Amino acid sequence: MSLTYLTTEELAQRIKYNPRTIRQVLMDSVILEGRHYVRPFGQRKILFIWEHIEADMFSGQSAFAVPMSNGSLCYA
């Protein structure tokens, strides 16, 4: 299975979020390291795994929740 690796900016275009919001809010609360993204060679660069994000986000399961501005969560 071939995986698609995306930068933060590319992911932001696909899910319609600001790259800064992805880095500061979604990472490690909704998007998990090891499952949804990796840091190749332990560097600062982050590569998101689109197939895993897409599977969790669009599967209808409650595993993927998007934080809302009022503090609640929206389950996709």
Distance bins in CASP14 RR format, pairs under 12 A and 6 or more apart:
PFRMAT RR
TARGET T0000
AUTHOR 0000-0000-0000
RMODE 2
METHOD distances of the structure
MODEL  1
1 49 0 0 0 0 0 1 0 0 0 0 0
1 51 1 0 0 1 0 0 0 0 0 0 0
1 52 0 0 0 0 0 1 0 0 0 0 0
1 55 0 0 0 0 0 1 0 0 0 0 0
2 49 0 0 0 0 0 1 0 0 0 0 0
2 50 0 0 0 0 0 1 0 0 0 0 0
2 51 0 0 0 0 1 0 0 0 0 0 0
3 36 0 0 0 0 0 1 0 0 0 0 0
3 37 0 0 0 0 0 1 0 0 0 0 0
3 38 0 0 0 0 1 0 0 0 0 0 0
3 47 0 0 0 0 1 0 0 0 0 0 0
3 48 0 0 0 0 0 1 0 0 0 0 0
3 49 1 0 1 0 0 0 0 0 0 0 0
3 50 1 0 0 1 0 0 0 0 0 0 0
3 51 1 0 1 0 0 0 0 0 0 0 0
3 52 1 0 0 1 0 0 0 0 0 0 0
3 53 0 0 0 0 0 1 0 0 0 0 0
3 54 0 0 0 0 0 1 0 0 0 0 0
3 55 0 0 0 0 0 1 0 0 0 0 0
4 10 0 0 0 0 1 0 0 0 0 0 0
4 11 0 0 0 0 0 1 0 0 0 0 0
4 14 0 0 0 0 1 0 0 0 0 0 0
4 47 0 0 0 0 1 0 0 0 0 0 0
4 48 0 0 0 0 1 0 0 0 0 0 0
4 49 1 0 0 1 0 0 0 0 0 0 0
4 50 1 0 1 0 0 0 0 0 0 0 0
4 51 1 0 0 1 0 0 0 0 0 0 0
4 52 0 0 0 0 1 0 0 0 0 0 0
4 53 0 0 0 0 1 0 0 0 0 0 0
4 54 0 0 0 0 1 0 0 0 0 0 0
4 55 0 0 0 0 0 1 0 0 0 0 0
5 11 0 0 0 0 1 0 0 0 0 0 0
5 36 0 0 0 0 0 1 0 0 0 0 0
5 37 0 0 0 0 1 0 0 0 0 0 0
5 38 1 0 0 1 0 0 0 0 0 0 0
5 39 0 0 0 0 0 1 0 0 0 0 0
5 40 0 0 0 0 1 0 0 0 0 0 0
5 45 0 0 0 0 0 1 0 0 0 0 0
5 46 0 0 0 0 1 0 0 0 0 0 0
5 47 1 0 1 0 0 0 0 0 0 0 0
5 48 1 0 0 1 0 0 0 0 0 0 0
5 49 1 0 0 1 0 0 0 0 0 0 0
5 50 1 0 0 1 0 0 0 0 0 0 0
5 51 0 0 0 0 1 0 0 0 0 0 0
5 52 0 0 0 0 0 1 0 0 0 0 0
5 53 0 0 0 0 0 1 0 0 0 0 0
6 12 0 0 0 0 1 0 0 0 0 0 0
6 13 0 0 0 0 1 0 0 0 0 0 0
6 14 1 0 0 1 0 0 0 0 0 0 0
6 15 0 0 0 0 1 0 0 0 0 0 0
6 19 0 0 0 0 0 1 0 0 0 0 0
6 22 0 0 0 0 0 1 0 0 0 0 0
6 31 0 0 0 0 0 1 0 0 0 0 0
6 36 0 0 0 0 0 1 0 0 0 0 0
6 37 0 0 0 0 1 0 0 0 0 0 0
6 38 0 0 0 0 0 1 0 0 0 0 0
6 45 0 0 0 0 0 1 0 0 0 0 0
6 46 0 0 0 0 1 0 0 0 0 0 0
6 47 1 0 0 1 0 0 0 0 0 0 0
6 48 1 0 1 0 0 0 0 0 0 0 0
6 49 1 0 0 1 0 0 0 0 0 0 0
6 50 1 0 1 0 0 0 0 0 0 0 0
6 51 0 0 0 0 0 1 0 0 0 0 0
6 52 0 0 0 0 0 1 0 0 0 0 0
6 53 0 0 0 0 1 0 0 0 0 0 0
6 54 0 0 0 0 0 1 0 0 0 0 0
7 13 0 0 0 0 1 0 0 0 0 0 0
7 14 0 0 0 0 0 1 0 0 0 0 0
7 19 0 0 0 0 1 0 0 0 0 0 0
7 22 0 0 0 0 0 1 0 0 0 0 0
7 23 0 0 0 0 0 1 0 0 0 0 0
7 37 0 0 0 0 0 1 0 0 0 0 0
7 40 0 0 0 0 0 1 0 0 0 0 0
7 44 0 0 0 0 0 1 0 0 0 0 0
7 45 1 0 0 1 0 0 0 0 0 0 0
7 46 1 0 0 1 0 0 0 0 0 0 0
7 47 1 0 0 1 0 0 0 0 0 0 0
7 48 1 0 0 1 0 0 0 0 0 0 0
7 50 0 0 0 0 0 1 0 0 0 0 0
8 14 0 0 0 0 0 1 0 0 0 0 0
8 15 0 0 0 0 0 1 0 0 0 0 0
8 17 0 0 0 0 1 0 0 0 0 0 0
8 18 0 0 0 0 1 0 0 0 0 0 0
8 19 1 0 1 0 0 0 0 0 0 0 0
8 20 0 0 0 0 1 0 0 0 0 0 0
8 21 0 0 0 0 0 1 0 0 0 0 0
8 22 1 0 1 0 0 0 0 0 0 0 0
8 23 1 0 0 1 0 0 0 0 0 0 0
8 24 0 0 0 0 0 1 0 0 0 0 0
8 26 0 0 0 0 0 1 0 0 0 0 0
8 27 0 0 0 0 1 0 0 0 0 0 0
8 31 0 0 0 0 0 1 0 0 0 0 0
8 37 0 0 0 0 1 0 0 0 0 0 0
8 44 0 0 0 0 0 1 0 0 0 0 0
8 45 0 0 0 0 1 0 0 0 0 0 0
8 46 1 0 0 1 0 0 0 0 0 0 0
8 47 0 0 0 0 1 0 0 0 0 0 0
8 48 1 0 0 1 0 0 0 0 0 0 0
9 15 0 0 0 0 0 1 0 0 0 0 0
9 17 0 0 0 0 0 1 0 0 0 0 0
9 18 0 0 0 0 0 1 0 0 0 0 0
9 19 1 0 1 0 0 0 0 0 0 0 0
9 20 0 0 0 0 0 1 0 0 0 0 0
9 22 0 0 0 0 1 0 0 0 0 0 0
9 23 0 0 0 0 0 1 0 0 0 0 0
9 46 0 0 0 0 0 1 0 0 0 0 0
9 47 0 0 0 0 0 1 0 0 0 0 0
9 48 0 0 0 0 0 1 0 0 0 0 0
10 17 0 0 0 0 0 1 0 0 0 0 0
10 19 0 0 0 0 1 0 0 0 0 0 0
10 22 0 0 0 0 0 1 0 0 0 0 0
10 46 0 0 0 0 0 1 0 0 0 0 0
10 47 0 0 0 0 1 0 0 0 0 0 0
10 48 1 0 0 1 0 0 0 0 0 0 0
10 49 0 0 0 0 0 1 0 0 0 0 0
10 50 0 0 0 0 1 0 0 0 0 0 0
10 53 0 0 0 0 0 1 0 0 0 0 0
11 17 1 0 0 1 0 0 0 0 0 0 0
11 18 0 0 0 0 0 1 0 0 0 0 0
11 19 1 0 0 1 0 0 0 0 0 0 0
11 21 0 0 0 0 0 1 0 0 0 0 0
11 22 1 0 0 1 0 0 0 0 0 0 0
11 23 0 0 0 0 0 1 0 0 0 0 0
11 26 0 0 0 0 1 0 0 0 0 0 0
11 27 0 0 0 0 0 1 0 0 0 0 0
11 31 0 0 0 0 1 0 0 0 0 0 0
11 36 0 0 0 0 1 0 0 0 0 0 0
11 37 0 0 0 0 1 0 0 0 0 0 0
11 46 0 0 0 0 1 0 0 0 0 0 0
11 47 0 0 0 0 1 0 0 0 0 0 0
11 48 1 0 1 0 0 0 0 0 0 0 0
11 49 0 0 0 0 1 0 0 0 0 0 0
11 50 1 0 0 1 0 0 0 0 0 0 0
11 52 0 0 0 0 0 1 0 0 0 0 0
11 53 1 0 0 1 0 0 0 0 0 0 0
11 54 0 0 0 0 0 1 0 0 0 0 0
11 57 0 0 0 0 0 1 0 0 0 0 0
12 18 1 0 0 1 0 0 0 0 0 0 0
12 19 1 0 1 0 0 0 0 0 0 0 0
12 20 0 0 0 0 1 0 0 0 0 0 0
12 21 1 0 0 1 0 0 0 0 0 0 0
12 22 1 0 1 0 0 0 0 0 0 0 0
12 23 0 0 0 0 1 0 0 0 0 0 0
12 26 0 0 0 0 0 1 0 0 0 0 0
12 31 0 0 0 0 0 1 0 0 0 0 0
12 46 0 0 0 0 0 1 0 0 0 0 0
12 48 0 0 0 0 1 0 0 0 0 0 0
12 53 0 0 0 0 0 1 0 0 0 0 0
13 19 0 0 0 0 1 0 0 0 0 0 0
13 22 0 0 0 0 0 1 0 0 0 0 0
13 48 0 0 0 0 0 1 0 0 0 0 0
13 50 0 0 0 0 0 1 0 0 0 0 0
14 22 0 0 0 0 0 1 0 0 0 0 0
14 48 0 0 0 0 1 0 0 0 0 0 0
14 50 1 0 0 1 0 0 0 0 0 0 0
14 51 0 0 0 0 0 1 0 0 0 0 0
14 53 0 0 0 0 1 0 0 0 0 0 0
14 54 0 0 0 0 1 0 0 0 0 0 0
14 57 0 0 0 0 1 0 0 0 0 0 0
14 58 0 0 0 0 0 1 0 0 0 0 0
15 21 0 0 0 0 1 0 0 0 0 0 0
15 22 1 0 0 1 0 0 0 0 0 0 0
15 26 0 0 0 0 1 0 0 0 0 0 0
15 30 0 0 0 0 0 1 0 0 0 0 0
15 31 0 0 0 0 1 0 0 0 0 0 0
15 36 0 0 0 0 0 1 0 0 0 0 0
15 48 0 0 0 0 1 0 0 0 0 0 0
15 50 0 0 0 0 1 0 0 0 0 0 0
15 53 1 0 0 1 0 0 0 0 0 0 0
15 54 0 0 0 0 1 0 0 0 0 0 0
15 56 0 0 0 0 0 1 0 0 0 0 0
15 57 1 0 0 1 0 0 0 0 0 0 0
15 58 0 0 0 0 0 1 0 0 0 0 0
15 64 0 0 0 0 0 1 0 0 0 0 0
15 66 0 0 0 0 1 0 0 0 0 0 0
15 76 0 0 0 0 1 0 0 0 0 0 0
16 22 0 0 0 0 0 1 0 0 0 0 0
16 57 0 0 0 0 0 1 0 0 0 0 0
16 66 0 0 0 0 0 1 0 0 0 0 0
17 23 0 0 0 0 0 1 0 0 0 0 0
17 24 0 0 0 0 0 1 0 0 0 0 0
17 25 0 0 0 0 1 0 0 0 0 0 0
17 26 1 0 0 1 0 0 0 0 0 0 0
17 27 0 0 0 0 0 1 0 0 0 0 0
17 30 0 0 0 0 0 1 0 0 0 0 0
17 31 0 0 0 0 0 1 0 0 0 0 0
17 48 0 0 0 0 0 1 0 0 0 0 0
17 53 0 0 0 0 0 1 0 0 0 0 0
17 57 0 0 0 0 0 1 0 0 0 0 0
17 66 0 0 0 0 1 0 0 0 0 0 0
17 67 0 0 0 0 0 1 0 0 0 0 0
18 24 0 0 0 0 1 0 0 0 0 0 0
18 25 0 0 0 0 1 0 0 0 0 0 0
18 26 0 0 0 0 0 1 0 0 0 0 0
19 25 0 0 0 0 0 1 0 0 0 0 0
19 26 0 0 0 0 0 1 0 0 0 0 0
19 27 0 0 0 0 0 1 0 0 0 0 0
19 46 0 0 0 0 0 1 0 0 0 0 0
19 48 0 0 0 0 0 1 0 0 0 0 0
20 26 0 0 0 0 0 1 0 0 0 0 0
20 27 0 0 0 0 0 1 0 0 0 0 0
21 27 0 0 0 0 1 0 0 0 0 0 0
21 29 0 0 0 0 0 1 0 0 0 0 0
21 30 0 0 0 0 0 1 0 0 0 0 0
21 31 0 0 0 0 0 1 0 0 0 0 0
21 66 0 0 0 0 0 1 0 0 0 0 0
21 67 0 0 0 0 1 0 0 0 0 0 0
21 68 0 0 0 0 0 1 0 0 0 0 0
21 69 0 0 0 0 0 1 0 0 0 0 0
22 28 0 0 0 0 0 1 0 0 0 0 0
22 29 0 0 0 0 0 1 0 0 0 0 0
22 30 0 0 0 0 1 0 0 0 0 0 0
22 31 1 0 0 1 0 0 0 0 0 0 0
22 36 0 0 0 0 0 1 0 0 0 0 0
22 37 0 0 0 0 1 0 0 0 0 0 0
22 46 0 0 0 0 1 0 0 0 0 0 0
22 48 0 0 0 0 1 0 0 0 0 0 0
22 53 0 0 0 0 0 1 0 0 0 0 0
22 66 0 0 0 0 0 1 0 0 0 0 0
22 67 0 0 0 0 0 1 0 0 0 0 0
23 29 0 0 0 0 0 1 0 0 0 0 0
23 31 0 0 0 0 1 0 0 0 0 0 0
23 37 0 0 0 0 0 1 0 0 0 0 0
23 44 0 0 0 0 0 1 0 0 0 0 0
23 46 1 0 0 1 0 0 0 0 0 0 0
23 48 0 0 0 0 0 1 0 0 0 0 0
24 30 0 0 0 0 0 1 0 0 0 0 0
24 31 0 0 0 0 0 1 0 0 0 0 0
24 67 0 0 0 0 0 1 0 0 0 0 0
25 31 0 0 0 0 1 0 0 0 0 0 0
25 65 0 0 0 0 0 1 0 0 0 0 0
25 66 0 0 0 0 1 0 0 0 0 0 0
25 67 1 0 1 0 0 0 0 0 0 0 0
25 68 0 0 0 0 0 1 0 0 0 0 0
25 69 0 0 0 0 0 1 0 0 0 0 0
25 71 0 0 0 0 0 1 0 0 0 0 0
25 73 0 0 0 0 0 1 0 0 0 0 0
26 32 0 0 0 0 1 0 0 0 0 0 0
26 33 0 0 0 0 0 1 0 0 0 0 0
26 36 0 0 0 0 1 0 0 0 0 0 0
26 37 0 0 0 0 1 0 0 0 0 0 0
26 46 0 0 0 0 0 1 0 0 0 0 0
26 48 0 0 0 0 0 1 0 0 0 0 0
26 53 0 0 0 0 1 0 0 0 0 0 0
26 56 0 0 0 0 0 1 0 0 0 0 0
26 57 0 0 0 0 0 1 0 0 0 0 0
26 64 0 0 0 0 0 1 0 0 0 0 0
26 65 0 0 0 0 1 0 0 0 0 0 0
26 66 1 0 0 1 0 0 0 0 0 0 0
26 67 1 0 0 1 0 0 0 0 0 0 0
26 73 0 0 0 0 0 1 0 0 0 0 0
27 33 1 0 0 1 0 0 0 0 0 0 0
27 34 0 0 0 0 0 1 0 0 0 0 0
27 35 0 0 0 0 0 1 0 0 0 0 0
27 36 0 0 0 0 1 0 0 0 0 0 0
27 37 1 0 0 1 0 0 0 0 0 0 0
27 39 0 0 0 0 0 1 0 0 0 0 0
27 46 1 0 0 1 0 0 0 0 0 0 0
27 48 0 0 0 0 1 0 0 0 0 0 0
27 53 0 0 0 0 0 1 0 0 0 0 0
27 67 0 0 0 0 0 1 0 0 0 0 0
28 34 0 0 0 0 0 1 0 0 0 0 0
28 35 0 0 0 0 0 1 0 0 0 0 0
28 36 0 0 0 0 1 0 0 0 0 0 0
28 37 0 0 0 0 1 0 0 0 0 0 0
28 39 0 0 0 0 0 1 0 0 0 0 0
28 46 0 0 0 0 0 1 0 0 0 0 0
29 36 0 0 0 0 0 1 0 0 0 0 0
29 64 0 0 0 0 0 1 0 0 0 0 0
29 65 0 0 0 0 1 0 0 0 0 0 0
29 66 0 0 0 0 0 1 0 0 0 0 0
29 67 1 0 0 1 0 0 0 0 0 0 0
29 71 0 0 0 0 0 1 0 0 0 0 0
29 73 0 0 0 0 1 0 0 0 0 0 0
30 36 0 0 0 0 1 0 0 0 0 0 0
30 37 0 0 0 0 0 1 0 0 0 0 0
30 48 0 0 0 0 0 1 0 0 0 0 0
30 53 0 0 0 0 1 0 0 0 0 0 0
30 56 0 0 0 0 1 0 0 0 0 0 0
30 57 0 0 0 0 1 0 0 0 0 0 0
30 62 0 0 0 0 0 1 0 0 0 0 0
30 63 0 0 0 0 1 0 0 0 0 0 0
30 64 1 0 0 1 0 0 0 0 0 0 0
30 65 1 0 0 1 0 0 0 0 0 0 0
30 66 1 0 0 1 0 0 0 0 0 0 0
30 67 1 0 0 1 0 0 0 0 0 0 0
30 68 0 0 0 0 0 1 0 0 0 0 0
30 73 0 0 0 0 1 0 0 0 0 0 0
30 74 0 0 0 0 0 1 0 0 0 0 0
30 75 0 0 0 0 0 1 0 0 0 0 0
30 76 0 0 0 0 1 0 0 0 0 0 0
31 37 1 0 0 1 0 0 0 0 0 0 0
31 38 0 0 0 0 0 1 0 0 0 0 0
31 46 0 0 0 0 1 0 0 0 0 0 0
31 47 0 0 0 0 0 1 0 0 0 0 0
31 48 1 0 0 1 0 0 0 0 0 0 0
31 49 0 0 0 0 1 0 0 0 0 0 0
31 50 0 0 0 0 0 1 0 0 0 0 0
31 52 0 0 0 0 1 0 0 0 0 0 0
31 53 1 0 0 1 0 0 0 0 0 0 0
31 54 0 0 0 0 0 1 0 0 0 0 0
31 56 0 0 0 0 1 0 0 0 0 0 0
31 57 0 0 0 0 1 0 0 0 0 0 0
31 63 0 0 0 0 0 1 0 0 0 0 0
31 64 0 0 0 0 1 0 0 0 0 0 0
31 65 0 0 0 0 0 1 0 0 0 0 0
31 66 0 0 0 0 0 1 0 0 0 0 0
31 67 0 0 0 0 0 1 0 0 0 0 0
32 38 0 0 0 0 0 1 0 0 0 0 0
32 48 0 0 0 0 0 1 0 0 0 0 0
32 49 0 0 0 0 0 1 0 0 0 0 0
32 52 0 0 0 0 1 0 0 0 0 0 0
32 53 0 0 0 0 1 0 0 0 0 0 0
32 56 0 0 0 0 1 0 0 0 0 0 0
32 63 0 0 0 0 1 0 0 0 0 0 0
32 64 0 0 0 0 0 1 0 0 0 0 0
32 65 0 0 0 0 0 1 0 0 0 0 0
33 39 1 0 0 1 0 0 0 0 0 0 0
33 42 0 0 0 0 0 1 0 0 0 0 0
33 46 0 0 0 0 1 0 0 0 0 0 0
33 47 0 0 0 0 0 1 0 0 0 0 0
33 48 0 0 0 0 0 1 0 0 0 0 0
33 49 0 0 0 0 0 1 0 0 0 0 0
33 52 0 0 0 0 0 1 0 0 0 0 0
34 40 0 0 0 0 0 1 0 0 0 0 0
34 46 0 0 0 0 0 1 0 0 0 0 0
34 47 0 0 0 0 0 1 0 0 0 0 0
34 48 0 0 0 0 0 1 0 0 0 0 0
34 49 0 0 0 0 1 0 0 0 0 0 0
34 52 0 0 0 0 1 0 0 0 0 0 0
34 53 0 0 0 0 0 1 0 0 0 0 0
35 48 0 0 0 0 0 1 0 0 0 0 0
35 49 1 0 0 1 0 0 0 0 0 0 0
35 51 0 0 0 0 0 1 0 0 0 0 0
35 52 1 0 1 0 0 0 0 0 0 0 0
35 53 0 0 0 0 1 0 0 0 0 0 0
35 55 0 0 0 0 1 0 0 0 0 0 0
35 56 1 0 0 1 0 0 0 0 0 0 0
35 63 0 0 0 0 1 0 0 0 0 0 0
35 64 0 0 0 0 0 1 0 0 0 0 0
36 46 0 0 0 0 0 1 0 0 0 0 0
36 47 0 0 0 0 0 1 0 0 0 0 0
36 48 1 0 0 1 0 0 0 0 0 0 0
36 49 1 0 0 1 0 0 0 0 0 0 0
36 50 0 0 0 0 1 0 0 0 0 0 0
36 51 0 0 0 0 1 0 0 0 0 0 0
36 52 1 0 1 0 0 0 0 0 0 0 0
36 53 1 0 1 0 0 0 0 0 0 0 0
36 54 0 0 0 0 1 0 0 0 0 0 0
36 55 0 0 0 0 1 0 0 0 0 0 0
36 56 1 0 0 1 0 0 0 0 0 0 0
36 57 0 0 0 0 1 0 0 0 0 0 0
36 63 0 0 0 0 0 1 0 0 0 0 0
36 64 0 0 0 0 1 0 0 0 0 0 0
37 45 0 0 0 0 0 1 0 0 0 0 0
37 46 1 0 1 0 0 0 0 0 0 0 0
37 47 1 0 0 1 0 0 0 0 0 0 0
37 48 1 0 1 0 0 0 0 0 0 0 0
37 49 1 0 0 1 0 0 0 0 0 0 0
37 50 0 0 0 0 0 1 0 0 0 0 0
37 52 0 0 0 0 1 0 0 0 0 0 0
37 53 0 0 0 0 1 0 0 0 0 0 0
38 45 0 0 0 0 1 0 0 0 0 0 0
38 46 1 0 0 1 0 0 0 0 0 0 0
38 47 1 0 1 0 0 0 0 0 0 0 0
38 48 0 0 0 0 1 0 0 0 0 0 0
38 49 1 0 0 1 0 0 0 0 0 0 0
38 52 0 0 0 0 0 1 0 0 0 0 0
39 45 1 0 0 1 0 0 0 0 0 0 0
39 46 1 0 1 0 0 0 0 0 0 0 0
39 47 1 0 0 1 0 0 0 0 0 0 0
39 48 0 0 0 0 0 1 0 0 0 0 0
39 49 0 0 0 0 0 1 0 0 0 0 0
40 46 0 0 0 0 1 0 0 0 0 0 0
40 47 1 0 0 1 0 0 0 0 0 0 0
40 48 0 0 0 0 0 1 0 0 0 0 0
40 49 0 0 0 0 0 1 0 0 0 0 0
41 47 0 0 0 0 0 1 0 0 0 0 0
47 53 0 0 0 0 0 1 0 0 0 0 0
48 54 0 0 0 0 0 1 0 0 0 0 0
48 56 0 0 0 0 0 1 0 0 0 0 0
48 57 0 0 0 0 0 1 0 0 0 0 0
49 55 0 0 0 0 1 0 0 0 0 0 0
49 56 0 0 0 0 0 1 0 0 0 0 0
49 57 0 0 0 0 0 1 0 0 0 0 0
50 56 0 0 0 0 0 1 0 0 0 0 0
50 57 0 0 0 0 1 0 0 0 0 0 0
50 58 0 0 0 0 0 1 0 0 0 0 0
51 57 0 0 0 0 0 1 0 0 0 0 0
51 58 0 0 0 0 0 1 0 0 0 0 0
51 59 0 0 0 0 0 1 0 0 0 0 0
52 58 0 0 0 0 0 1 0 0 0 0 0
52 59 0 0 0 0 0 1 0 0 0 0 0
52 63 0 0 0 0 0 1 0 0 0 0 0
52 64 0 0 0 0 0 1 0 0 0 0 0
53 59 0 0 0 0 0 1 0 0 0 0 0
53 63 0 0 0 0 0 1 0 0 0 0 0
53 64 1 0 0 1 0 0 0 0 0 0 0
53 66 0 0 0 0 0 1 0 0 0 0 0
53 76 0 0 0 0 0 1 0 0 0 0 0
54 60 0 0 0 0 0 1 0 0 0 0 0
54 64 0 0 0 0 1 0 0 0 0 0 0
54 76 0 0 0 0 0 1 0 0 0 0 0
55 61 0 0 0 0 1 0 0 0 0 0 0
55 63 0 0 0 0 1 0 0 0 0 0 0
55 64 0 0 0 0 1 0 0 0 0 0 0
55 76 0 0 0 0 0 1 0 0 0 0 0
56 62 0 0 0 0 1 0 0 0 0 0 0
56 63 1 0 1 0 0 0 0 0 0 0 0
56 64 1 0 1 0 0 0 0 0 0 0 0
56 65 0 0 0 0 1 0 0 0 0 0 0
56 66 0 0 0 0 0 1 0 0 0 0 0
56 75 0 0 0 0 0 1 0 0 0 0 0
56 76 0 0 0 0 1 0 0 0 0 0 0
57 63 0 0 0 0 1 0 0 0 0 0 0
57 64 1 0 1 0 0 0 0 0 0 0 0
57 65 0 0 0 0 1 0 0 0 0 0 0
57 66 0 0 0 0 1 0 0 0 0 0 0
57 74 0 0 0 0 0 1 0 0 0 0 0
57 75 0 0 0 0 0 1 0 0 0 0 0
57 76 1 0 1 0 0 0 0 0 0 0 0
58 64 0 0 0 0 1 0 0 0 0 0 0
58 75 0 0 0 0 0 1 0 0 0 0 0
58 76 1 0 0 1 0 0 0 0 0 0 0
59 75 0 0 0 0 0 1 0 0 0 0 0
59 76 0 0 0 0 1 0 0 0 0 0 0
60 75 1 0 0 1 0 0 0 0 0 0 0
60 76 1 0 0 1 0 0 0 0 0 0 0
61 75 0 0 0 0 1 0 0 0 0 0 0
61 76 0 0 0 0 1 0 0 0 0 0 0
62 73 0 0 0 0 1 0 0 0 0 0 0
62 74 0 0 0 0 0 1 0 0 0 0 0
62 75 1 0 1 0 0 0 0 0 0 0 0
62 76 0 0 0 0 1 0 0 0 0 0 0
63 73 0 0 0 0 0 1 0 0 0 0 0
63 75 0 0 0 0 1 0 0 0 0 0 0
63 76 0 0 0 0 1 0 0 0 0 0 0
64 73 0 0 0 0 1 0 0 0 0 0 0
64 74 0 0 0 0 1 0 0 0 0 0 0
64 75 1 0 0 1 0 0 0 0 0 0 0
64 76 1 0 1 0 0 0 0 0 0 0 0
65 71 0 0 0 0 0 1 0 0 0 0 0
65 72 0 0 0 0 1 0 0 0 0 0 0
65 73 1 1 0 0 0 0 0 0 0 0 0
65 74 1 0 0 1 0 0 0 0 0 0 0
65 75 1 0 1 0 0 0 0 0 0 0 0
65 76 1 0 0 1 0 0 0 0 0 0 0
66 72 0 0 0 0 1 0 0 0 0 0 0
66 73 1 0 0 1 0 0 0 0 0 0 0
66 74 1 0 1 0 0 0 0 0 0 0 0
66 75 1 0 0 1 0 0 0 0 0 0 0
66 76 1 0 0 1 0 0 0 0 0 0 0
67 73 1 0 0 1 0 0 0 0 0 0 0
67 74 1 0 0 1 0 0 0 0 0 0 0
67 75 0 0 0 0 0 1 0 0 0 0 0
67 76 0 0 0 0 0 1 0 0 0 0 0
68 74 1 0 1 0 0 0 0 0 0 0 0
68 75 0 0 0 0 0 1 0 0 0 0 0
68 76 0 0 0 0 0 1 0 0 0 0 0
END
